[in-house]
């Protein structure tokens, strides 16, 4: 458990300090076309990279995305709702019309409460508006 926590901390550093030498080398070698959280394990990856990916799995259980403008946050797949079960909406419609959190935000930067209450189950809407 301690080792996984330390490996998770290395993953956290890759996310928060992407300009560090270590982050740049790993990005160039293993995830040059994506980000650390979306990186996949390659067939001939080093033991170090495999270990960091194991720590990433632990890290992903606890991190929640910050919304910002919501352009890059997927409503149904990303963990973005703090203190809400798995961080995602519990009820997913069969054919969701909305895809990014930015579609739930008004031009003034506030939540579009009417749309949220109409789109999500009550428990999800309440968590989002909190």
MMTF fields as JSON, N, C-alpha, C and O atoms, coordinates in Angstrom:
{
  "mmtfVersion": "1.0.0",
  "mmtfProducer": "UNKNOWN",
  "numBonds": 519,
  "numAtoms": 520,
  "numGroups": 130,
  "numChains": 1,
  "numModels": 1,
  "chainsPerModel": [1],
  "groupsPerChain": [130],
  "chainIdList": ["A"],
  "bondAtomList": [4, 2, 8, 6, 12, 10, 16, 14, 20, 18, 24, 22, 28, 26, 32, 30, 36, 34, 40, 38, 44, 42, 48, 46, 52, 50, 56, 54, 60, 58, 64, 62, 68, 66, 72, 70, 76, 74, 80, 78, 84, 82, 88, 86, 92, 90, 96, 94, 100, 98, 104, 102, 108, 106, 112, 110, 116, 114, 120, 118, 124, 122, 128, 126, 132, 130, 136, 134, 140, 138, 144, 142, 148, 146, 152, 150, 156, 154, 160, 158, 164, 162, 168, 166, 172, 170, 176, 174, 180, 178, 184, 182, 188, 186, 192, 190, 196, 194, 200, 198, 204, 202, 208, 206, 212, 210, 216, 214, 220, 218, 224, 222, 228, 226, 232, 230, 236, 234, 240, 238, 244, 242, 248, 246, 252, 250, 256, 254, 260, 258, 264, 262, 268, 266, 272, 270, 276, 274, 280, 278, 284, 282, 288, 286, 292, 290, 296, 294, 300, 298, 304, 302, 308, 306, 312, 310, 316, 314, 320, 318, 324, 322, 328, 326, 332, 330, 336, 334, 340, 338, 344, 342, 348, 346, 352, 350, 356, 354, 360, 358, 364, 362, 368, 366, 372, 370, 376, 374, 380, 378, 384, 382, 388, 386, 392, 390, 396, 394, 400, 398, 404, 402, 408, 406, 412, 410, 416, 414, 420, 418, 424, 422, 428, 426, 432, 430, 436, 434, 440, 438, 444, 442, 448, 446, 452, 450, 456, 454, 460, 458, 464, 462, 468, 466, 472, 470, 476, 474, 480, 478, 484, 482, 488, 486, 492, 490, 496, 494, 500, 498, 504, 502, 508, 506, 512, 510, 516, 514],
  "bondOrderList": [1, 1, 1, 1, 1, 1, 1, 1, 1, 1, 1, 1, 1, 1, 1, 1, 1, 1, 1, 1, 1, 1, 1, 1, 1, 1, 1, 1, 1, 1, 1, 1, 1, 1, 1, 1, 1, 1, 1, 1, 1, 1, 1, 1, 1, 1, 1, 1, 1, 1, 1, 1, 1, 1, 1, 1, 1, 1, 1, 1, 1, 1, 1, 1, 1, 1, 1, 1, 1, 1, 1, 1, 1, 1, 1, 1, 1, 1, 1, 1, 1, 1, 1, 1, 1, 1, 1, 1, 1, 1, 1, 1, 1, 1, 1, 1, 1, 1, 1, 1, 1, 1, 1, 1, 1, 1, 1, 1, 1, 1, 1, 1, 1, 1, 1, 1, 1, 1, 1, 1, 1, 1, 1, 1, 1, 1, 1, 1, 1],
  "groupList": [{"groupName": "UNK", "atomNameList": ["N", "CA", "C", "O"], "elementList": ["N", "C", "C", "O"], "formalChargeList": [0, 0, 0, 0], "bondAtomList": [1, 0, 2, 1, 3, 2], "bondOrderList": [1, 1, 2], "singleLetterCode": "X", "chemCompType": "L-PEPTIDE LINKING"}],
  "groupTypeList": [0, 0, 0, 0, 0, 0, 0, 0, 0, 0, 0, 0, 0, 0, 0, 0, 0, 0, 0, 0, 0, 0, 0, 0, 0, 0, 0, 0, 0, 0, 0, 0, 0, 0, 0, 0, 0, 0, 0, 0, 0, 0, 0, 0, 0, 0, 0, 0, 0, 0, 0, 0, 0, 0, 0, 0, 0, 0, 0, 0, 0, 0, 0, 0, 0, 0, 0, 0, 0, 0, 0, 0, 0, 0, 0, 0, 0, 0, 0, 0, 0, 0, 0, 0, 0, 0, 0, 0, 0, 0, 0, 0, 0, 0, 0, 0, 0, 0, 0, 0, 0, 0, 0, 0, 0, 0, 0, 0, 0, 0, 0, 0, 0, 0, 0, 0, 0, 0, 0, 0, 0, 0, 0, 0, 0, 0, 0, 0, 0, 0],
  "groupIdList": [1, 2, 3, 4, 5, 6, 7, 8, 9, 10, 11, 12, 13, 14, 15, 16, 17, 18, 19, 20, 21, 22, 23, 24, 25, 26, 27, 28, 29, 30, 31, 32, 33, 34, 35, 36, 37, 38, 39, 40, 41, 42, 43, 44, 45, 46, 47, 48, 49, 50, 51, 52, 53, 54, 55, 56, 57, 58, 59, 60, 61, 62, 63, 64, 65, 66, 67, 68, 69, 70, 71, 72, 73, 74, 75, 76, 77, 78, 79, 80, 81, 82, 83, 84, 85, 86, 87, 88, 89, 90, 91, 92, 93, 94, 95, 96, 97, 98, 99, 100, 101, 102, 103, 104, 105, 106, 107, 108, 109, 110, 111, 112, 113, 114, 115, 116, 117, 118, 119, 120, 121, 122, 123, 124, 125, 126, 127, 128, 129, 130],
  "secStructList": [7, 2, 2, 2, 2, 2, 2, 2, 2, 2, 2, 2, 2, 2, 2, 2, 7, 6, 6, 1, 2, 2, 2, 2, 2, 2, 2, 2, 2, 2, 7, 6, 6, 1, 7, 4, 4, 4, 7, 7, 7, 7, 6, 6, 7, 7, 2, 2, 2, 2, 2, 2, 2, 2, 2, 2, 2, 2, 2, 2, 6, 6, 7, 7, 7, 7, 7, 6, 6, 7, 6, 6, 7, 5, 6, 6, 6, 1, 7, 7, 1, 6, 6, 1, 6, 6, 1, 1, 7, 1, 7, 7, 7, 6, 6, 7, 1, 7, 7, 5, 4, 4, 4, 4, 5, 7, 6, 6, 1, 1, 5, 7, 2, 2, 2, 2, 2, 2, 2, 1, 7, 2, 2, 2, 2, 2, 2, 2, 2, 7],
  "xCoordList": [0.829, 0.0, 0.876, 0.614, 1.912, 2.81, 3.479, 3.575, 3.946, 4.603, 3.65, 4.036, 2.406, 1.428, 1.153, 0.958, 1.136, 0.93, 2.087, 1.866, 3.302, 4.47, 4.452, 4.82, 4.029, 3.93, 2.816, 2.949, 1.722, 0.658, 1.161, 0.773, 2.026, 2.608, 3.467, 3.481, 4.178, 4.956, 4.027, 4.324, 2.903, 1.918, 1.366, 1.178, 1.105, 0.611, 1.618, 1.238, 2.897, 3.939, 3.967, 4.212, 3.717, 3.675, 2.53, 2.653, 1.427, 0.27, 0.528, 0.242, 1.066, 1.22, 2.468, 2.485, 3.504, 4.728, 5.114, 6.12, 4.308, 4.568, 5.837, 6.275, 6.426, 7.64, 8.914, 10.015, 8.775, 9.963, 10.643, 10.006, 11.924, 12.671, 12.069, 11.892, 11.758, 11.175, 9.86, 9.647, 8.988, 7.686, 7.867, 7.165, 8.795, 9.01, 9.569, 9.172, 10.486, 11.059, 9.986, 9.863, 9.209, 8.166, 7.081, 6.579, 6.723, 5.717, 6.22, 5.484, 7.454, 8.021, 8.109, 7.986, 8.318, 8.484, 7.156, 6.954, 6.248, 5.082, 3.713, 2.764, 3.596, 2.264, 2.344, 1.688, 3.143, 3.358, 2.104, 2.009, 1.147, -0.057, -1.299, -2.416, -1.11, -2.253, -1.77, -0.758, -2.479, -2.03, -1.77, -2.093, -1.198, -0.802, -1.986, -1.853, -3.123, -4.274, -4.85, -5.535, -4.589, -5.108, -4.046, -4.333, -2.839, -1.748, -2.03, -2.637, -1.576, -1.752, -0.408, 0.653, -0.478, 0.744, 1.172, 0.419, 2.364, 2.885, 3.545, 3.912, 3.683, 4.189, 5.587, 5.838, 6.477, 7.858, 8.156, 9.244, 7.202, 7.392, 8.362, 8.466, 9.058, 10.001, 9.263, 8.077, 9.985, 9.411, 8.986, 7.973, 9.767, 9.429, 8.095, 7.248, 7.898, 6.644, 5.47, 4.397, 5.656, 4.599, 4.218, 3.042, 5.219, 4.959, 4.208, 3.277, 4.615, 3.926, 2.479, 1.596, 2.216, 0.835, 0.024, -1.173, 0.66, -0.037, -0.403, -1.484, 0.499, 0.203, -0.866, -1.642, -0.915, -1.951, -3.341, -4.291, -3.459, -4.754, -5.253, -6.444, -4.358, -4.717, -5.052, -6.012, -4.276, -4.486, -5.844, -6.526, -6.244, -7.508, -8.723, -9.793, -8.566, -9.691, -9.982, -11.082, -9.012, -9.197, -9.233, -9.586, -8.878, -8.837, -10.169, -10.889, -10.463, -11.665, -11.223, -10.437, -11.722, -11.334, -11.866, -12.971, -11.08, -11.564, -12.188, -11.666, -13.286, -14.067, -13.476, -13.336, -13.134, -12.68, -13.799, -14.894, -13.538, -14.597, -15.412, -16.424, -14.981, -15.731, -15.602, -16.278, -14.758, -14.623, -14.046, -14.384, -13.181, -12.501, -13.019, -12.467, -14.054, -14.573, -15.822, -16.84, -15.733, -16.864, -17.821, -17.406, -19.081, -20.093, -20.221, -20.354, -20.185, -20.545, -19.354, -19.535, -18.118, -16.965, -15.934, -15.255, -15.809, -14.814, -15.367, -16.573, -14.458, -14.834, -14.781, -13.693, -15.928, -15.951, -16.896, -16.885, -17.702, -18.646, -18.051, -18.024, -17.575, -16.946, -17.933, -19.108, -17.434, -18.201, -19.489, -20.513, -19.431, -20.626, -20.263, -19.825, -20.44, -20.217, -18.928, -17.842, -19.016, -17.828, -17.374, -16.477, -17.981, -17.606, -18.276, -18.038, -19.119, -19.838, -21.329, -21.727, -22.161, -23.606, -23.972, -23.432, -24.879, -25.297, -26.183, -26.082, -27.046, -27.995, -27.558, -27.494, -27.259, -26.849, -27.986, -28.432, -28.459, -29.536, -29.074, -27.878, -30.015, -29.682, -29.014, -28.06, -29.508, -28.959, -28.675, -29.461, -27.545, -27.275, -27.055, -26.275, -27.747, -27.63, -26.428, -25.854, -26.054, -24.945, -23.696, -23.789, -22.525, -21.292, -20.285, -19.606, -20.175, -19.182, -19.863, -20.994, -19.148, -19.676, -19.915, -20.777, -19.17, -19.364, -20.787, -21.264, -21.46, -22.836, -23.825, -24.982, -23.365, -24.21, -23.983, -24.625, -23.072, -22.686, -23.227, -23.126, -23.799, -24.322, -23.155, -22.04, -23.392, -22.315, -21.727, -20.579, -22.512, -21.998, -21.149, -20.562, -21.072, -20.234, -20.971, -20.341, -22.274, -23.065, -23.632, -23.687, -24.048, -24.709, -26.06, -26.764, -26.416, -27.738, -28.647, -28.835, -29.204, -29.949, -31.124, -31.373, -31.845, -33.016, -32.601, -33.251, -31.53, -31.066, -30.565, -30.823, -29.855, -29.321, -30.454, -30.415, -31.467, -32.593, -33.391, -33.977, -33.42, -34.158, -33.376, -33.979, -32.034, -31.193, -30.845, -30.787, -30.611, -30.082, -31.135, -32.135, -30.877, -31.707, -31.537, -30.529, -32.52, -32.497, -31.211, -30.644, -30.742, -29.536, -28.304, -27.441, -28.221, -27.112, -27.202, -26.202, -28.397, -28.59, -28.231, -27.584, -28.646, -28.34, -26.824, -26.296, -26.142, -24.682, -23.98, -23.025, -24.433, -23.817, -24.009, -23.068, -25.208, -25.499, -24.858, -24.761, -24.423, -23.69, -22.259, -21.481],
  "yCoordList": [-1.192, 0.0, 1.26, 2.219, 1.229, 2.386, 2.615, 3.751, 1.528, 1.667, 2.231, 3.09, 1.754, 2.294, 3.764, 4.54, 4.149, 5.556, 6.408, 7.5, 5.915, 6.655, 6.726, 7.749, 5.653, 5.679, 6.622, 7.307, 6.655, 7.612, 9.041, 9.917, 9.266, 10.603, 10.989, 12.152, 10.027, 10.306, 10.681, 11.589, 9.975, 10.319, 11.714, 12.46, 12.071, 13.409, 14.469, 15.533, 14.175, 15.114, 15.258, 16.347, 14.169, 14.25, 15.148, 15.855, 15.121, 15.954, 17.415, 18.305, 17.665, 19.035, 19.756, 20.986, 19.029, 19.672, 19.056, 18.355, 19.325, 18.711, 19.23, 18.658, 20.298, 20.839, 20.293, 20.655, 19.429, 18.846, 17.909, 17.407, 17.682, 16.82, 15.417, 14.843, 14.873, 13.533, 13.457, 12.516, 14.431, 14.441, 14.55, 13.881, 15.379, 15.555, 14.279, 13.906, 13.618, 12.377, 11.296, 10.629, 11.117, 10.091, 10.395, 9.49, 11.67, 12.05, 11.749, 11.205, 12.097, 11.832, 10.351, 9.95, 9.555, 8.105, 7.349, 6.448, 7.706, 6.857, 7.478, 6.749, 8.795, 9.367, 10.703, 11.668, 10.759, 11.995, 12.511, 13.704, 11.64, 12.07, 12.141, 12.253, 12.077, 12.178, 12.806, 13.506, 12.565, 13.054, 11.866, 10.73, 12.121, 11.048, 10.173, 8.951, 10.772, 9.998, 9.11, 8.131, 9.428, 8.635, 7.723, 6.986, 7.765, 6.97, 5.477, 5.042, 4.715, 3.267, 2.587, 3.178, 1.355, 0.581, -0.053, -0.799, 0.254, -0.302, -1.647, -1.974, -2.406, -3.774, -3.845, -4.703, -2.971, -3.021, -1.87, -1.296, -1.538, -0.447, -0.883, -2.063, 0.097, -0.192, -0.553, -0.266, -1.182, -1.522, -0.25, -0.235, 0.804, 2.071, 2.592, 2.998, 2.587, 3.084, 2.209, 2.726, 0.909, -0.005, 0.273, 0.243, 0.543, 0.836, 2.168, 2.274, 3.172, 4.469, 4.323, 4.969, 3.493, 3.249, 2.545, 2.796, 1.669, 1.035, 2.085, 2.033, 3.034, 4.134, 5.057, 5.629, 5.21, 6.038, 5.476, 6.229, 4.161, 3.535, 3.894, 4.139, 3.924, 4.327, 5.811, 6.221, 6.603, 8.044, 8.384, 9.284, 7.676, 7.964, 7.723, 8.28, 6.911, 6.658, 7.866, 7.99, 8.753, 9.869, 11.249, 12.217, 11.363, 12.699, 13.052, 12.19, 14.338, 14.88, 16.072, 16.901, 16.158, 17.246, 18.583, 18.669, 19.612, 20.978, 21.398, 21.093, 22.086, 22.356, 23.467, 23.278, 24.589, 25.711, 26.134, 26.463, 26.128, 26.484, 25.26, 25.405, 24.063, 22.847, 22.301, 21.33, 22.892, 22.468, 21.061, 20.341, 20.675, 19.38, 18.317, 17.219, 18.622, 17.675, 16.986, 17.631, 15.679, 14.901, 14.632, 14.145, 14.946, 14.807, 13.371, 13.118, 12.436, 11.053, 10.159, 9.093, 10.565, 9.686, 10.193, 9.389, 11.505, 12.059, 12.156, 12.297, 12.078, 12.285, 13.788, 14.363, 14.434, 15.895, 16.399, 17.591, 15.534, 15.964, 15.6, 14.424, 16.586, 16.282, 15.679, 16.043, 14.754, 14.117, 13.47, 13.504, 12.884, 12.262, 10.874, 10.729, 9.884, 8.492, 8.339, 8.484, 8.056, 7.853, 9.133, 9.09, 10.267, 11.529, 11.774, 12.795, 10.834, 10.945, 10.872, 10.412, 11.315, 11.149, 9.671, 8.83, 9.363, 7.982, 7.471, 6.312, 8.337, 7.95, 8.557, 9.778, 7.692, 8.141, 7.846, 6.703, 8.861, 8.619, 7.695, 7.593, 7.034, 6.133, 6.873, 6.371, 8.048, 8.853, 10.259, 11.175, 10.443, 11.763, 12.832, 12.644, 13.934, 15.041, 15.93, 16.56, 15.975, 16.81, 15.954, 14.778, 16.538, 15.777, 16.439, 15.747, 17.774, 18.438, 19.3, 19.753, 19.51, 20.307, 21.752, 22.43, 22.224, 23.606, 23.845, 24.98, 22.799, 22.939, 23.162, 23.511, 22.958, 23.163, 24.532, 24.872, 25.306, 26.594, 27.715, 27.659, 28.728, 29.884, 30.765, 30.605, 31.687, 32.596, 33.432, 33.868, 33.651, 34.424, 33.575, 34.107, 32.259, 31.395, 30.677, 29.974, 30.829, 30.154, 28.852, 28.661, 27.971, 26.745, 27.083, 27.967, 26.401, 26.522, 25.571, 24.417, 26.074, 25.233, 24.524, 23.352, 25.216, 24.613, 23.42, 22.375, 23.568, 22.482, 21.311, 20.152, 21.617, 20.564, 19.778, 18.548, 20.474, 19.79, 18.977, 17.954, 19.417, 18.706, 17.494, 16.478, 17.585, 16.555, 15.42, 14.259, 15.753, 14.776, 14.319, 14.997, 13.144, 12.664, 13.633, 14.336, 13.668, 14.623, 14.546, 15.581, 13.343, 13.198, 13.751, 14.365, 13.536, 14.073, 15.588, 16.288, 16.092, 17.544, 18.26, 19.307, 17.705, 18.314, 18.364, 19.377, 17.281, 17.244, 18.24, 18.894, 18.363, 19.308, 20.731, 21.524, 21.055, 22.445, 22.81, 23.99, 21.815, 22.115, 22.477, 22.763],
  "zCoordList": [0.0, 0.0, 0.0, -0.726, 0.826, 0.89, -0.461, -0.925, -1.096, -2.398, -3.441, -4.235, -3.445, -4.393, -4.13, -5.066, -2.856, -2.514, -3.042, -3.565, -2.905, -3.416, -4.944, -5.522, -5.592, -7.056, -7.505, -8.519, -6.753, -7.03, -6.906, -7.678, -5.93, -5.754, -6.958, -7.36, -7.534, -8.745, -9.899, -10.675, -10.004, -11.028, -10.824, -11.784, -9.567, -9.236, -9.669, -10.158, -9.488, -9.92, -11.435, -11.954, -12.141, -13.613, -14.07, -15.07, -13.344, -13.687, -13.34, -14.142, -12.152, -11.657, -12.136, -12.176, -12.495, -12.986, -14.336, -14.441, -15.361, -16.662, -17.346, -18.344, -16.825, -17.422, -16.786, -17.199, -15.789, -15.164, -16.163, -17.09, -15.966, -16.873, -16.908, -17.983, -15.751, -15.674, -16.453, -17.219, -16.264, -16.944, -18.452, -19.21, -18.893, -20.329, -20.968, -22.072, -20.271, -20.8, -20.889, -21.917, -19.82, -19.827, -20.857, -21.523, -20.983, -21.979, -23.389, -24.212, -23.661, -24.981, -25.299, -26.456, -24.292, -24.516, -24.505, -25.319, -23.591, -23.354, -23.659, -23.946, -23.604, -23.846, -24.576, -24.183, -25.632, -26.385, -27.079, -27.366, -27.351, -28.059, -27.173, -27.678, -25.867, -24.933, -23.643, -23.637, -22.548, -21.239, -20.324, -20.669, -19.179, -18.268, -17.867, -17.8, -17.603, -17.145, -18.246, -17.947, -19.5, -20.614, -21.225, -22.169, -20.7, -21.26, -21.097, -20.119, -22.073, -22.029, -21.798, -22.0, -21.378, -21.147, -22.468, -23.094, -22.86, -24.112, -23.852, -22.724, -24.909, -24.802, -24.172, -23.326, -24.566, -24.076, -23.118, -23.152, -22.278, -21.315, -20.214, -19.881, -19.668, -18.594, -17.31, -17.154, -16.405, -15.092, -14.353, -13.654, -14.515, -13.858, -14.363, -13.568, -15.683, -16.243, -15.82, -15.509, -15.804, -15.357, -13.907, -13.546, -13.09, -11.676, -11.527, -10.728, -12.296, -12.233, -12.687, -12.124, -13.687, -14.119, -13.034, -12.898, -12.265, -11.137, -10.091, -9.504, -9.861, -8.948, -9.491, -8.725, -10.808, -11.428, -11.175, -10.961, -11.2, -10.93, -9.533, -9.341, -8.575, -7.212, -7.184, -6.532, -7.878, -7.937, -8.533, -8.043, -9.583, -10.257, -9.361, -9.606, -8.341, -7.431, -6.552, -6.013, -6.403, -5.501, -6.128, -5.455, -7.395, -7.984, -8.645, -9.149, -8.622, -9.25, -10.091, -9.631, -11.314, -12.209, -11.728, -11.191, -11.923, -11.745, -13.064, -14.136, -12.979, -14.173, -15.038, -16.247, -14.477, -15.303, -16.227, -15.77, -17.533, -18.482, -18.913, -19.598, -18.52, -18.797, -20.202, -20.542, -21.029, -22.426, -22.572, -23.511, -21.647, -21.788, -20.819, -20.76, -20.073, -19.092, -19.634, -19.888, -19.806, -20.293, -19.132, -18.08, -19.322, -18.266, -17.806, -16.608, -18.719, -18.407, -18.096, -17.508, -18.477, -18.294, -17.279, -16.641, -17.124, -16.208, -14.792, -14.588, -13.812, -12.416, -12.166, -12.124, -12.001, -11.877, -10.79, -10.479, -10.212, -9.175, -7.81, -7.449, -7.051, -5.756, -4.76, -4.729, -3.954, -2.877, -3.375, -2.693, -4.559, -5.145, -5.662, -6.803, -4.848, -5.204, -6.011, -5.45, -7.287, -8.113, -8.814, -9.655, -8.477, -9.098, -10.432, -11.077, -10.85, -12.117, -11.831, -10.761, -12.764, -12.575, -12.451, -13.171, -11.549, -11.341, -12.467, -12.87, -12.97, -14.01, -15.34, -15.488, -16.301, -17.637, -18.608, -18.706, -19.325, -20.295, -21.432, -21.706, -22.08, -23.185, -24.339, -24.935, -24.649, -25.743, -25.225, -25.464, -24.508, -23.929, -25.005, -25.939, -24.853, -25.801, -25.471, -26.359, -24.198, -23.748, -23.59, -23.236, -23.851, -23.694, -22.76, -22.001, -22.801, -21.952, -20.895, -21.067, -19.807, -18.702, -19.143, -18.585, -20.125, -20.594, -21.088, -21.079, -21.515, -21.99, -20.844, -21.076, -19.613, -18.431, -17.788, -16.795, -18.358, -17.791, -18.67, -19.895, -18.036, -18.762, -19.219, -18.724, -20.151, -20.582, -19.439, -19.515, -18.389, -17.253, -16.31, -15.367, -16.549, -15.72, -14.603, -13.814, -14.514, -13.475, -14.041, -15.256, -13.151, -13.597, -14.216, -13.728, -15.262, -15.862, -15.077, -15.461, -13.977, -13.039, -13.688, -13.406, -14.549, -15.192, -16.056, -16.019, -16.829, -17.68, -16.837, -17.159, -15.767, -14.901, -14.265, -14.242, -13.744, -13.114, -14.124, -13.771, -15.363, -16.417, -16.928, -17.273, -16.981, -17.584, -16.623, -17.028, -15.347, -14.402, -13.399, -13.161, -12.816, -11.711, -10.538, -10.451, -9.643, -8.529, -7.719, -7.37, -7.415, -6.587, -7.31, -6.683, -8.621, -9.411, -9.534, -9.376, -9.814, -9.956, -8.66, -8.687, -7.532, -6.239, -6.003, -5.543, -6.316, -6.13, -7.051, -6.634, -8.285, -9.229, -8.753, -8.76, -8.345, -7.94, -6.603, -6.266, -5.843, -4.606, -4.919, -4.009]
}
